[in-house]
């Protein structure tokens, strides 16, 4: 039996721990799900995971919820997604994605043809960020679920999403509400 699911969440593994896991991921061909929630891996940890994603062809789900990776870490992960052809689900909730990170995710969404779920709620993407993502959705044909709650996107951001939905036929679930009011 080979390991397919690994959760290291809430263990304070930090940069060093996730860097060791990332090095193993570079050669691993069986791990499909990696959850590293609330582990404060920071920018360096995200860079290590991004490097592993460039060659790993097994990992399908990456959960970096509240890992303090910042926009530089998000940019690195997004760049890896541009060429990765197996990745299906990415959780970057509460990581302060900001403008640069959102732009990189939007760029990746234009070329990545495997990502199906994207979690970005409470990530400080704002109206400008959601507009970039909306423009990518006009071209993307694989994303099925997107969670953008608590990002202060305003009416302009909603208008951009509405415009994208005119041409996007793959998105089945979109949540942009305040997460306190999820249905």
N, C-alpha and C positions, 0 to 999 in steps of 0.2 A: 504494500500500500504506500502511496506517495502523498506527501502533504499538498493539499489543494487550497486550504483556507488557513490564514494566520491572522490572529488579532493580538496586537500588542498594546491596545488602548489603555489609557489611564495608568501607565506604568512608569512614566517619567524616563523613557529611554533616551530622550534627547538626541542630539546630533550624532554622537558616537554610536549609539545603538542602532539608529536607522541607517547609518553609513555602512555598518557591518551587514545589515539585512540587504541593503542595496547591492553590495558587492556579490552577495550570494545570488541575488536576482539576475545579475548579469549572465550567470551560467544556468540558473534554474529553468527547467522546462515543464514544471508541473503546477506551481503555485498560481492559482487563478484569482484569489481574493486576498488583498492585504489591507488590514484596518489598523491605522496608527492614530487613533483619536485622542485628542487632548494630551499629546506627548511632547509638546514644545520642541520639535525637531529643528525649527528655525530655517533660515535660508540655506545653510550648508547641507542640512539633511535633505531638503527639497532638491538641491542640485545633484546630490548623490542618487536620489531616486530617479530623477530625470535622465541621468546618464544610463542607468540600468534600463529604463524604458526604451532607449534607443536600440537595444539589442534583444531585450526580453520579448519572446513571442508566446508567452503563456498567460501573463497577468491580464485579467479582464476587468477587475474592479480595484480601484485605489481609493481609500477613504482617509483623507487627511484633515478631518474635522478639527478645527481649533488647534492647529499645530504651529501657529505663529510663523508661517513660511513667508509672509509678506509678498509684495508684488514681484520681487526678483525671483523668488522661488516659483511663483505661479508662471512667470514668463518661461522659465526653464522647463517646467512640466508641459506647458502648452507647446513649446517647440518640439518636444519629444512626440507629442500627439500628432504633429503634422506628418510624421512618417510611420508611426506605429500602426499596424494593420490588424490588431486583435483587440485592443482596448475598448471596453464597452461602457464603463461607468466611472465617473470622477466626482468625488465629494470634496469641495474646497470651502465648505461652510465656515464662517467666522475666521477667515484668514486675511482680512484686509487686502483684498485683491487689487483695488484701486484702478486707476486709468491704464497704466502700462500692462498690468496683468489681464485686464479685461480685453484690451486690444489684441494681446497675444492669443487669448482664448478664441476671440472672434476670428482671427486669422487661421487658427487651427481648425475651427469648425468649417471653414471653407474648403479644406482639403482632406480632413479626416473622414473616412467613410465607414467607421465602425462604432464611434461613440453614440450610445443610445440614451444615456442618462447623465445629466449635469446638475449638480447641486451647488448653488452659489448664494444661498440666502445669508443675510446679515454679513456681507462681504465688502461693503462700502464701494459698490460699483456705480451708484448714482445714475442720473439720466444719460450722461455721455456714454457710460459703459453699456447700459442696456440698449442704447441705440446702435452701438457697434455690434453687439450680439444679434440684434434684430436684423441688421444688414446681412450678417453671416447666415442667419436662418433662411433668408431668401434663396440661398444657394445650397444649403445643407440638405441632404436627403436621408439622413440616418437618425438624427436626434429625435427621440420619441417622448422623453420626459425632461422638463426643465423647471428648476425651482429657484426663483429669483426674489423670494420674500424678503422684507425688511431691508431694502436697498435704496429707499428714498428716490424712486425713479420718476415720480411726478407724472403729470398729464402728457408731457412730451415723450417720455419713455414709453408710456402706454400706447400713444399714437404710433410710435415706431414699431412696437410689437404688433399692433393691429395691421400695419402695412405689410409686415413680413408674413403674417398669417394669410394674406391674400394669395400668396404663391406657395407657401410651405404646406405640403400634404402629409408629412410624416410625424409632426408633433401631435401627440395624443393627450398629453397632460402638461399644463402650464400653470404654475402657481406663482402669483406676484403679490399676494395679499400680505398683510401683517400676520406673522406666524401664530400670534395669539388667537387669530380668528380663522385658522384653517378649518376646512370642512372634511 
